[in-house]
């Protein structure tokens, strides 16, 4: 496959998340929704759900921290540096400082970018670039310099679609296994109860 290695900075704007002054307190009448790290499920697109509601009314302009559909959120802090494409958010929404907001350029498919960042070889390079003092973090300028392979746009879309189908399959397999385990436990409990009655 014909791929061109490119720096992340050449493929997307790498924007910072919004630094909250203190622990985020939900203000029901707040002007902005906030996306926190706990709202991201590894390997899945981010879709706003009512249980994610965390509204704030910050001071000053927040334009550079605002998130929109098609952005990619990258968890820059901690040891779980996953990426998720933004599928839906209410207006206006900001990302916390846990994230870098990646705004892909026209020739880059957001789902491909998120999928690529989540792949083990890229994750290994991210882990090498992370600081180890205190809370691990990958600095924004270092992250922006990482190179990724970029096939033509039509191939990016095909591979991103395949990656999404694989994640759906994995989710279904896990749900099936969890259901099977619950059934086995329930049957075991019932059988033991009948034998001891």
Secondary structure, 3 states (H helix, E strand, C coil): CCEEEEEHHHHEEEEECECCCCCCCCCCCCCEEEECHHHCCCCCCEECCHHHCCEECCCCCCHHHECCCCCEEEECECCCCCEEEEEECCCCEEEECCEEEEEECCCCCHHHHHHHHCCHHHHHHHHHHCCCCCCCECCHHHHHHCEEEEECHHHHHHHHHHHHHHHHHHHHHHHHHHHHHHHHHHHHHHHHHHHHC
